[in-house]
Amino acid sequence: MKRIIGIGNALVDVLIKLESDHFLDEYNIPKGSMQLVDKDFVKLLTIVTNSIQPQLASGGSASNTIHGLARLGVQTSYIGKIGNDDFGKIFSEDLKKNNISPILFYGNDETGRAITFISPDSERTFATYLGAAVELNADDLNSSQFDGYDLLHLEGYLVFNHDLIERALKIAKGKGMLISIDLASYNVVDSNKDFLQRIIKEYVDIVFANEDEAKSLTGLEPEWALRAIARLCEIVVVKFGAKGSAVKRGNELARASAIKANAVDTTGAGDLYASGFLYGLINGWNLDKCVKFGSITAGKVVETIGAKISDQGWKEIIDLMEPFKN
């Protein structure tokens, strides 16, 4: 089986379930967005949410996707930067526990956290303190780290560091690897539109985007955005949430409905969709199977709090995979 390496912001998810959206309004956090916050804001949030018992888990978009692939039996590795602290230990140990080969560097700052506010309607909003994660730089990467891997998966949140992401892309392209990128968040795309369009055209083979991200990148409504992005790369996937998803490669077009799920938290849905889709792709499945299996892995993660599917959930996924192998 082909091997996949991911690079992303190494973050620990701090999951906070809200009773209403009043908290988001009070602290001017746009619902559904990803906002970068500083250490003082993290301390403030710790105080004001003291009565809420948060859940902790390793996170970050690319990390979530790599975890999903590892649970599906793919040989994986992950590159990131953490702090020399308890949060860093949580992140590192979680990689090892899931048979993911860690390539972790230590920064000067604390380990980053993605504080995830889960609204009553299951929508999630991120207040992200990057901490040591943002210290990952182009000089940390070298060609040998990519040896033996067939696909590089990147998260769009890295595009704030143009040198880092372009260094990774050049190494991967030089080794003949496939490259996939998840666009991450519409406001990230808005801030880096020209850069993203260029690197997608020059380096990227597979793009994952939701409706808002696709529109931000192209200025077009999702169906037209799907076609526009397909002119920049080999494969583009646009996710429509509960309305399903579509994938386009050249003249090929495949769609899948979202599976029926008891959604309690949409955290990680896009990340785990990428896990399922990429698993199918590296195993030679056609696009119709890839997009349907992506819907299954996404549908299972929304049934739990956080971006980690339970052991029972993975058992159900493996059972549902059987017909795809034929």
C-alpha positions as CSV (number, residue, x, y, z in Angstrom):
1,M,0.0,0.0,0.0
2,K,1.2,3.5,-0.7
3,R,2.4,5.7,2.2
4,I,1.2,9.2,3.1
5,I,3.0,12.0,5.0
6,G,1.2,15.1,6.4
7,I,2.4,18.5,7.5
8,G,0.4,20.8,9.6
9,N,0.0,22.9,12.7
10,A,0.4,20.5,15.6
11,L,-2.4,21.6,17.9
12,V,-4.2,20.1,20.9
13,D,-8.0,20.4,20.5
14,V,-9.7,21.9,23.5
15,L,-13.4,21.1,22.9
16,I,-16.0,23.3,24.6
17,K,-19.7,22.6,24.1
18,L,-21.8,25.8,24.3
19,E,-25.3,26.1,25.6
20,S,-26.0,29.0,23.2
21,D,-24.1,31.3,20.7
22,H,-24.2,34.2,23.1
23,F,-20.6,33.5,24.1
24,L,-19.4,33.9,20.5
25,D,-21.3,37.1,20.1
26,E,-20.0,38.5,23.4
27,Y,-16.4,37.9,22.4
28,N,-16.8,38.8,18.8
29,I,-15.9,35.4,17.4
30,P,-17.7,34.9,14.0
31,K,-19.6,31.6,14.1
32,G,-18.2,29.0,11.8
33,S,-14.8,30.8,11.3
34,M,-11.3,30.1,12.4
35,Q,-9.8,33.1,14.3
36,L,-6.2,33.3,15.3
37,V,-5.8,34.4,18.9
38,D,-2.9,35.3,21.2
39,K,-1.8,33.9,24.5
40,D,-3.7,36.5,26.5
41,F,-7.0,35.6,24.8
42,V,-6.3,31.9,25.6
43,K,-5.9,32.8,29.3
44,L,-9.1,34.9,29.1
45,L,-11.0,31.9,27.6
46,T,-9.6,29.6,30.3
47,I,-11.1,31.9,32.9
48,V,-14.5,32.5,31.4
49,T,-15.0,28.9,30.5
50,N,-13.8,27.6,33.8
51,S,-17.2,26.1,34.6
52,I,-17.2,24.1,31.4
53,Q,-15.2,20.9,31.5
54,P,-13.3,20.8,28.1
55,Q,-12.2,17.7,26.3
56,L,-8.6,17.4,25.1
57,A,-7.3,15.6,22.1
58,S,-4.5,15.9,19.5
59,G,-5.7,18.0,16.6
60,G,-5.0,20.2,13.7
61,S,-6.5,19.6,10.2
62,A,-3.7,17.6,8.6
63,S,-3.1,15.6,11.9
64,N,-6.8,14.6,11.9
65,T,-6.6,13.4,8.3
66,I,-3.4,11.4,9.0
67,H,-5.0,9.9,12.1
68,G,-7.9,8.7,10.0
69,L,-5.7,7.2,7.3
70,A,-3.6,5.4,10.0
71,R,-6.8,3.9,11.5
72,L,-7.6,2.6,8.0
73,G,-4.3,0.8,7.9
74,V,-2.2,3.3,5.8
75,Q,1.5,3.8,6.8
76,T,1.7,7.4,7.7
77,S,4.0,10.1,9.1
78,Y,3.4,13.6,10.4
79,I,5.7,16.7,10.6
80,G,4.9,19.5,13.0
81,K,6.3,21.5,15.9
82,I,5.3,21.4,19.5
83,G,6.3,22.9,22.9
84,N,8.2,21.1,25.6
85,D,5.1,20.9,27.8
86,D,2.2,18.7,28.8
87,F,0.2,19.6,25.7
88,G,3.2,18.6,23.6
89,K,3.3,15.2,25.3
90,I,-0.4,14.7,24.6
91,F,0.2,15.4,20.9
92,S,3.3,13.2,20.6
93,E,1.9,10.2,22.5
94,D,-1.3,10.2,20.5
95,L,0.7,9.9,17.2
96,K,2.7,7.0,18.5
97,K,-0.3,5.3,19.9
98,N,-1.9,5.4,16.5
99,N,1.2,4.0,14.7
100,I,2.0,7.4,13.0
101,S,5.7,8.0,12.6
102,P,6.3,11.4,14.3
103,I,8.7,13.9,12.9
104,L,8.3,16.5,15.6
105,F,10.4,19.6,16.4
106,Y,10.4,21.5,19.7
107,G,9.7,25.3,19.6
108,N,10.3,28.0,22.1
109,D,6.6,28.7,22.7
110,E,3.9,26.5,24.3
111,T,2.2,23.8,22.2
112,G,-0.6,25.3,20.1
113,R,-4.3,24.8,20.9
114,A,-7.4,24.8,18.7
115,I,-10.1,25.9,21.1
116,T,-13.3,24.6,19.4
117,F,-16.6,26.0,20.4
118,I,-19.5,23.6,19.6
119,S,-22.8,25.4,19.1
120,P,-26.1,23.8,19.9
121,D,-26.7,23.2,16.1
122,S,-23.4,21.3,16.0
123,E,-21.6,24.1,14.1
124,R,-18.0,24.5,15.3
125,T,-16.0,27.8,15.6
126,F,-12.3,27.8,16.2
127,A,-10.2,30.2,18.3
128,T,-6.7,29.0,17.4
129,Y,-3.5,29.8,19.4
130,L,-0.7,28.5,17.1
131,G,2.0,28.7,19.8
132,A,5.0,26.6,18.8
133,A,3.2,25.3,15.7
134,V,3.9,28.5,13.9
135,E,7.6,28.1,14.5
136,L,7.8,25.3,12.0
137,N,9.8,26.7,9.1
138,A,11.3,25.8,5.8
139,D,14.7,25.1,7.4
140,D,13.1,22.2,9.4
141,L,12.3,20.3,6.2
142,N,14.7,18.2,4.3
143,S,14.4,15.7,1.4
144,S,15.1,12.6,3.5
145,Q,12.0,13.1,5.6
146,F,9.9,12.5,2.5
147,D,11.8,9.3,1.4
148,G,9.5,6.3,0.8
149,Y,6.2,8.3,0.8
150,D,3.9,8.5,-2.2
151,L,1.6,11.4,-1.2
152,L,2.0,14.6,0.8
153,H,-1.1,16.1,2.5
154,L,-1.0,19.7,3.6
155,E,-3.5,21.8,5.5
156,G,-4.4,25.2,4.2
157,Y,-3.7,26.8,7.5
158,L,0.0,26.6,6.7
159,V,-0.3,29.1,3.9
160,F,0.4,31.9,6.2
161,N,4.1,30.7,6.0
162,H,4.7,30.9,2.2
163,D,8.3,29.8,2.5
164,L,7.4,26.6,4.5
165,I,4.6,25.4,2.3
166,E,6.5,26.1,-1.0
167,R,9.6,24.2,0.4
168,A,7.4,21.2,1.2
169,L,5.8,21.4,-2.2
170,K,9.1,21.6,-4.1
171,I,10.5,18.6,-2.2
172,A,7.4,16.5,-2.8
173,K,7.2,17.4,-6.5
174,G,10.9,16.7,-7.0
175,K,10.2,13.1,-5.6
176,G,7.3,12.6,-7.9
177,M,4.8,12.5,-5.0
178,L,1.1,13.3,-5.3
179,I,0.2,16.4,-3.4
180,S,-3.2,17.2,-1.7
181,I,-4.2,20.3,0.1
182,D,-7.3,21.0,2.3
183,L,-8.1,24.7,2.0
184,A,-9.0,24.9,5.7
185,S,-11.2,28.0,6.2
186,Y,-12.8,30.7,4.0
187,N,-11.0,33.5,5.8
188,V,-7.6,31.8,5.4
189,V,-8.4,31.6,1.6
190,D,-9.5,35.2,1.5
191,S,-6.1,36.3,2.9
192,N,-4.0,34.1,0.6
193,K,-6.0,33.8,-2.6
194,D,-3.3,34.7,-5.1
195,F,-0.7,32.5,-3.4
196,L,-3.1,29.6,-3.2
197,Q,-4.1,29.9,-6.8
198,R,-0.5,29.9,-7.9
199,I,0.7,26.9,-5.8
200,I,-2.4,24.9,-6.8
201,K,-1.6,25.4,-10.4
202,E,2.1,24.8,-10.1
203,Y,2.2,21.9,-7.6
204,V,-1.0,20.5,-6.2
205,D,-2.8,17.5,-7.6
206,I,-5.8,17.2,-5.3
207,V,-7.8,20.1,-3.7
208,F,-10.4,19.7,-0.9
209,A,-12.7,22.7,-0.2
210,N,-16.1,23.3,1.3
211,E,-18.6,25.7,-0.3
212,D,-17.3,28.8,1.3
213,E,-13.7,28.1,0.6
214,A,-14.4,27.3,-3.0
215,K,-16.3,30.5,-3.4
216,S,-13.5,32.5,-1.7
217,L,-10.8,31.0,-3.9
218,T,-12.7,31.6,-7.2
219,G,-15.4,34.2,-6.5
220,L,-17.9,31.8,-8.0
221,E,-20.8,29.8,-6.6
222,P,-19.8,26.3,-5.6
223,E,-20.9,24.4,-8.7
224,W,-19.0,26.8,-10.9
225,A,-16.1,27.0,-8.5
226,L,-15.8,23.2,-8.8
227,R,-15.2,23.6,-12.5
228,A,-12.9,26.5,-12.1
229,I,-10.6,24.8,-9.6
230,A,-10.6,21.7,-11.8
231,R,-8.8,23.7,-14.4
232,L,-6.0,24.4,-12.0
233,C,-5.3,20.8,-10.7
234,E,-6.0,17.2,-11.5
235,I,-8.8,16.5,-8.9
236,V,-11.0,18.9,-6.9
237,V,-13.5,17.9,-4.2
238,V,-16.1,20.4,-3.0
239,K,-18.1,19.5,0.1
240,F,-21.6,20.8,0.6
241,G,-22.1,19.7,4.2
242,A,-25.4,17.9,4.7
243,K,-26.1,18.2,0.9
244,G,-23.2,15.9,0.1
245,S,-20.1,16.4,-2.1
246,A,-18.8,16.4,-5.6
247,V,-15.5,15.6,-7.2
248,K,-14.2,16.5,-10.7
249,R,-11.2,15.2,-12.6
250,G,-11.1,16.3,-16.2
251,N,-14.4,15.3,-17.8
252,E,-15.2,13.0,-14.9
253,L,-17.8,14.1,-12.3
254,A,-19.0,12.1,-9.3
255,R,-21.3,13.0,-6.5
256,A,-22.3,11.5,-3.2
257,S,-25.0,12.3,-0.7
258,A,-24.1,12.7,3.0
259,I,-24.9,9.5,4.9
260,K,-27.6,9.6,7.6
261,A,-25.9,10.5,10.9
262,N,-26.9,11.6,14.3
263,A,-24.7,14.8,14.2
264,V,-23.6,16.1,17.5
265,D,-20.4,18.0,16.4
266,T,-19.0,18.7,12.9
267,T,-15.4,19.1,14.1
268,G,-13.1,17.1,11.8
269,A,-15.8,16.3,9.2
270,G,-13.8,17.7,6.4
271,D,-10.5,16.3,7.7
272,L,-12.0,12.7,8.0
273,Y,-13.7,13.1,4.6
274,A,-10.1,13.6,3.2
275,S,-9.0,10.4,5.0
276,G,-11.7,8.3,3.3
277,F,-11.3,9.9,-0.1
278,L,-7.5,9.6,-0.1
279,Y,-7.7,6.0,1.1
280,G,-9.8,5.1,-1.9
281,L,-7.6,7.0,-4.3
282,I,-4.3,5.4,-3.3
283,N,-6.0,2.0,-3.5
284,G,-7.0,2.6,-7.1
285,W,-10.8,3.1,-6.5
286,N,-12.8,5.1,-9.1
287,L,-14.0,8.6,-8.1
288,D,-17.5,7.4,-7.4
289,K,-16.2,5.0,-4.7
290,C,-13.7,7.6,-3.3
291,V,-16.4,10.3,-2.9
292,K,-18.8,7.9,-1.3
293,F,-16.3,6.5,1.1
294,G,-15.3,10.1,2.1
295,S,-18.9,10.7,3.0
296,I,-18.9,7.6,5.2
297,T,-15.8,8.6,7.2
298,A,-17.1,12.2,7.5
299,G,-20.5,11.0,8.6
300,K,-19.1,8.8,11.3
301,V,-17.0,11.6,12.9
302,V,-19.9,14.0,13.3
303,E,-21.6,11.4,15.6
304,T,-19.0,12.1,18.3
305,I,-17.6,15.1,20.1
306,G,-14.2,16.0,18.6
307,A,-12.3,14.8,15.5
308,K,-11.6,11.2,16.7
309,I,-13.9,8.4,15.7
310,S,-14.6,5.8,18.4
311,D,-13.3,2.2,18.1
312,Q,-16.9,1.1,17.4
313,G,-17.2,3.8,14.7
314,W,-14.1,2.5,13.0
315,K,-15.5,-1.0,13.1
316,E,-18.6,0.2,11.4
317,I,-16.5,2.0,8.8
318,I,-14.4,-1.1,8.0
319,D,-17.6,-3.1,7.6
320,L,-19.1,-0.5,5.3
321,M,-15.8,-0.6,3.2
322,E,-16.2,-4.2,2.1
323,P,-18.5,-3.5,-0.9
324,F,-16.0,-0.9,-2.1
325,K,-13.2,-3.4,-2.6
326,N,-15.1,-5.3,-5.3
